[in-house]
Amino acid sequence: MQHHDIILKVSKIKPEQSETFCLDDLIDELYIFVKQELQKSGKTNVGVEVCKYSNIKKCWVSTDRTRLRQIFRNLLDNAVQLTDRGYIFFGYHTSVNNNINFFVDDTGVGIYSDTNLGLSIAEGLVQQMGGKMEVKPAEDAGTSVHFNIICTPVEFFEN
């Protein structure tokens, strides 16, 4: 599949549907997903860690939850497939100006190739959501993917 075909497929995804949700809950859901995928693959030598760093107790955001989940799922699928030992580390942190920076790091076989469909779709979704993605080799082996989207924390109080 060529790159322009991938962009066409991403452009056919339904328009953005913003909703307010707890980002911490989404990260917890993704953590369970990764643990299950590693277990199915028999990859007992791979640990999973999450980072949920925010300057507020629970981070609520208003953005397209479905697209954000899909971005993470594509990146985490790659990490599970390409990591046989070490770790997968993912999550988010808020910055001083209240932007949210997301990441997926792993100790897998290395940088994802340009022909990787999951990575291309994730990058297309990030761009549709007004953000940017950076993929680079991790310091200690593996891959480090960082991205941001137009998504800022909101104040929300649970009952």
C-alpha positions in Angstrom: 0.0 0.0 0.0 1.4 3.4 -1.0 1.5 6.4 1.3 -1.2 8.3 -0.7 -3.5 5.3 -0.3 -3.0 5.5 3.4 -3.8 9.2 3.5 -6.9 8.5 1.5 -8.0 5.8 4.0 -7.4 8.1 6.9 -9.3 11.0 5.2 -12.4 8.7 5.0 -12.6 8.3 8.8 -15.7 10.1 10.2 -15.4 13.7 11.2 -14.0 14.5 14.6 -16.4 13.9 17.5 -15.3 15.9 20.6 -16.3 14.8 24.0 -15.2 15.4 27.5 -13.6 12.3 29.2 -11.1 11.3 31.8 -7.7 10.8 30.1 -6.5 8.7 33.0 -9.4 6.2 32.4 -8.4 5.9 28.7 -4.7 5.2 29.7 -5.9 2.6 32.2 -7.9 0.9 29.4 -4.9 0.9 27.1 -2.7 -0.6 29.8 -5.1 -3.5 30.1 -5.1 -3.9 26.3 -1.3 -4.0 26.2 -1.1 -6.5 29.0 -3.6 -8.8 27.3 -1.8 -8.5 23.9 1.6 -9.4 25.5 0.0 -12.3 27.3 -1.6 -13.6 24.0 1.8 -13.3 22.3 3.6 -15.2 25.2 5.9 -12.2 25.7 6.5 -12.6 29.5 9.9 -10.8 29.2 8.2 -7.5 28.4 7.1 -5.1 31.2 4.5 -2.4 30.8 4.6 1.0 32.6 2.3 4.0 32.2 2.9 7.6 33.0 -0.1 9.9 33.8 1.4 13.2 34.8 -0.8 16.2 35.2 -0.9 19.2 37.4 -4.5 18.4 38.3 -5.7 15.3 40.2 -7.4 13.6 37.3 -6.9 14.8 33.8 -10.2 15.5 31.9 -9.9 16.5 28.3 -12.2 17.5 25.5 -11.2 15.9 22.2 -12.1 12.9 20.0 -11.7 9.9 22.3 -12.1 7.4 19.5 -9.3 8.9 17.4 -7.0 9.3 20.4 -7.6 5.6 21.3 -6.9 4.5 17.7 -3.6 6.5 17.6 -2.5 4.8 20.8 -3.8 1.3 19.7 -1.8 1.5 16.5 1.4 2.6 18.2 0.9 0.1 21.0 0.2 -2.8 18.5 3.6 -1.9 16.9 5.3 -1.9 20.3 3.9 -5.3 21.2 4.8 -6.8 17.9 8.4 -5.5 17.9 9.3 -5.9 21.5 10.5 -9.3 22.8 12.1 -8.2 26.0 12.5 -5.1 28.0 9.5 -2.7 28.3 6.7 -0.7 26.8 6.3 2.7 28.4 3.4 5.0 27.4 1.2 7.8 28.6 1.0 11.6 28.8 2.3 14.6 30.6 1.0 18.1 30.7 3.3 21.0 30.0 3.6 24.4 31.6 1.2 25.9 29.0 -1.4 23.2 29.6 -0.7 21.3 26.4 -0.7 17.5 26.6 2.2 15.5 25.3 1.6 11.8 24.6 4.3 9.1 24.1 4.9 5.4 23.4 8.5 4.2 24.1 9.7 0.6 23.7 12.8 -1.5 23.7 11.9 -3.4 20.6 13.9 -4.0 17.4 14.1 -0.3 16.5 12.6 2.4 14.5 9.3 1.7 12.8 9.6 1.8 9.0 7.8 4.2 6.7 5.9 1.2 5.2 4.3 0.5 8.6 0.6 0.9 8.1 -0.3 1.3 11.8 2.2 4.1 12.2 1.1 5.9 9.0 -2.5 5.8 10.1 -1.6 7.1 13.6 0.4 9.9 12.0 -2.5 10.8 9.7 -4.9 10.9 12.6 -2.6 13.1 14.7 -2.3 15.5 11.7 -6.2 15.5 11.4 -6.4 16.4 15.1 -4.1 19.4 14.5 -1.0 17.8 16.0 2.5 16.5 15.1 4.2 13.2 15.6 7.9 12.5 16.1 9.4 9.0 15.7 13.0 8.4 16.7 15.3 5.8 18.1 15.0 5.5 21.8 18.2 6.2 23.9 18.6 2.6 25.1 17.3 0.8 22.0 13.9 0.5 20.5 11.6 3.3 19.4 10.3 6.5 20.9 7.1 8.1 19.5 6.0 11.4 20.8 2.9 13.3 19.6 0.5 16.1 20.6 -2.9 17.0 19.4 -5.1 20.0 19.9 -6.3 18.9 23.3 -6.1 20.8 26.6 -7.1 19.7 30.1 -10.5 20.9 31.4 -11.8 21.4 34.9 -14.4 18.7 35.7 -15.6 17.6 39.0 -16.9 14.1 39.6 -20.1 13.6 41.6 
